[in-house]
Amino acid sequence: MSATTFAKYAKSSPPAPIGMHGLTCHVAGMYWMFRELGKTANAAMTRIEQIGQTTCPACTGGGAVHLSITHEWYGANMCMGYTAIAGRFDCTWTAEVGDVILIGGTHPVSTDASGAPLLIPAHTMIVVGKAAGVLKIRGYNNTGTLGTGGHLQYDNADRDINSGPFWHTQGGITRFGQSFAAGGSVYRVSYAQYYANARAVAG
C-alpha cells in the first residue's frame, strides 16, 4: 500500500453503487481508498452503502429522497487534517501523487473533531501524476468543476489542473473552477492523512 497504488486505483472507474445511494466524487474517493486499505470492490461499496444509510434523510426518517453521503459527513470524517491551498503555484509545490484535492469552503461556525473549521467540500479529485509544472488528477463527475467528462460519470483521463484556465483571482481571493463565480477554495488532504481518516470509518 502506498500513494502510488492509491493513485492507480483512482485510474479506474468505481463500480455501480450497492443500494439506493448514488455515486458521487466523494464516494469515488472513499471507494479508491477503501480498496487501498485492502477491501474488495464489493466490500468497499457495501461499507459505503452502510455509511450512506446513516446520513441519508430518507433512511433516517427525515426526508423522502435517498441521498448519497453528505458533504458535511464527508468533510468531518474524510477531510480532517486538510490544508488550504493559496493558488496554482502553492498547489504545484505542495501536492504529491496520492494526495486528495478538494474544492469547496469551510463552515462559518462548525468545527471537525480536530477543532478546525469544518470543511464542506463540493468536489474531490485524486492526484495521479506530477512533473515540472504539471499536476494530473482523476475524478468522478469532473464536469461541474473542470468541464471534462460526463455528468455523474467517471472522467477517464488524466487532467492537468495547472495548465487549464481553472485558477481565478479577484480581490485577492483565489478560486478554482470554470469561473471565479462558479469556483471554490482549494484544499489538500495528504495521502497519509486521507488513509488514516479512511481507516477510522472503514469498518
Residue pairs with C-beta under 8 A, 6 or more apart in sequence:
1 36
1 37
1 38
1 195
2 98
3 96
3 97
3 98
3 99
3 191
4 97
4 98
5 36
6 32
6 33
6 36
6 98
6 126
6 191
6 195
7 97
7 98
7 126
7 127
7 128
7 129
7 138
8 128
9 32
9 33
9 35
9 36
10 28
10 29
10 32
10 126
10 128
10 138
10 139
11 128
11 138
13 140
13 154
13 156
14 23
14 27
14 28
14 31
14 32
14 45
14 140
14 154
15 31
15 41
15 45
16 23
17 23
17 27
17 45
17 48
17 49
18 42
18 45
18 46
18 48
18 49
19 49
19 52
19 53
20 52
20 56
20 58
20 59
20 66
21 27
21 48
21 49
21 52
21 53
21 56
21 66
21 67
21 68
21 69
22 68
22 152
23 68
23 140
23 141
23 152
24 68
24 69
24 140
24 141
25 123
25 124
25 125
25 139
25 140
25 141
25 142
26 68
26 69
26 71
26 74
26 78
26 121
26 124
27 48
27 52
27 68
27 69
27 140
28 124
28 139
28 140
28 154
29 78
29 100
29 124
29 126
29 194
30 44
30 48
30 51
30 69
30 74
30 78
30 198
31 41
31 44
31 45
31 48
32 126
33 194
33 195
33 198
34 43
34 44
34 47
34 48
34 198
34 202
35 41
35 44
36 195
36 198
37 195
37 198
37 199
37 202
39 47
39 202
47 202
47 203
48 69
50 203
51 69
51 73
51 201
52 59
52 68
52 69
53 59
53 60
54 60
55 67
55 69
55 70
55 73
56 63
56 66
56 67
56 68
57 63
57 64
57 65
57 67
58 64
58 65
58 66
58 67
59 66
71 104
71 120
71 121
71 122
72 107
72 110
72 118
72 120
74 121
74 124
75 104
75 112
75 118
75 119
75 120
75 121
76 112
76 113
76 118
77 197
77 200
77 201
78 189
78 194
78 197
78 198
78 201
79 100
79 102
79 112
79 119
79 121
79 187
79 189
79 197
80 112
80 113
80 114
80 116
80 193
80 197
81 114
81 189
81 190
81 193
81 196
81 197
82 102
82 116
82 119
82 187
82 188
82 189
82 193
83 94
83 187
83 188
83 189
84 185
84 186
84 187
85 91
85 94
85 95
85 101
85 185
85 186
85 187
85 188
86 174
87 167
87 169
87 174
87 186
88 162
88 167
91 101
91 135
91 161
91 162
91 186
91 188
92 133
92 135
92 162
94 188
95 101
95 127
95 130
95 135
95 188
96 127
96 130
96 190
96 191
97 127
97 128
97 129
97 130
97 191
98 126
98 127
98 190
98 191
99 126
99 127
99 188
99 189
99 190
99 191
99 194
100 124
100 125
100 126
100 127
100 188
100 189
100 190
100 191
100 194
101 124
101 125
101 126
101 127
101 137
101 161
101 186
101 187
101 188
102 119
102 121
102 123
102 124
102 125
102 186
102 187
102 188
102 189
103 121
103 122
103 123
103 125
103 145
103 176
103 177
103 183
103 184
103 185
103 186
103 187
104 119
104 120
104 121
104 122
104 123
104 184
104 185
104 187
105 119
105 120
105 122
105 184
105 185
106 117
106 118
106 119
106 120
106 185
107 117
107 118
107 119
107 120
108 117
110 117
110 118
111 117
111 118
112 118
112 119
119 187
121 187
122 145
122 184
123 139
123 141
123 142
123 144
123 145
123 184
124 139
124 140
125 137
125 138
125 139
125 142
125 145
125 161
126 137
126 138
126 139
127 135
127 136
127 137
128 136
128 137
128 138
128 158
129 135
129 136
129 158
130 136
133 162
133 163
134 160
134 162
134 163
135 160
135 161
135 162
136 158
136 159
136 160
136 161
137 158
137 159
137 161
138 155
138 157
138 158
138 159
139 145
139 146
139 149
139 155
139 159
140 153
140 154
140 155
141 149
141 151
141 152
141 153
141 155
142 148
142 149
142 155
142 159
143 149
143 150
143 151
143 153
143 155
144 151
144 178
144 182
145 166
145 176
145 177
145 178
145 183
146 155
146 159
146 161
146 164
146 166
146 177
146 178
147 178
148 155
148 157
148 159
149 155
149 156
149 157
161 176
166 176
166 177
166 178
166 183
167 174
167 175
167 176
168 174
168 175
168 176
168 177
168 179
168 180
168 183
169 175
169 180
170 180
174 185
174 186
175 183
175 184
175 185
175 186
176 183
176 184
176 185
176 186
177 183
177 184
189 197
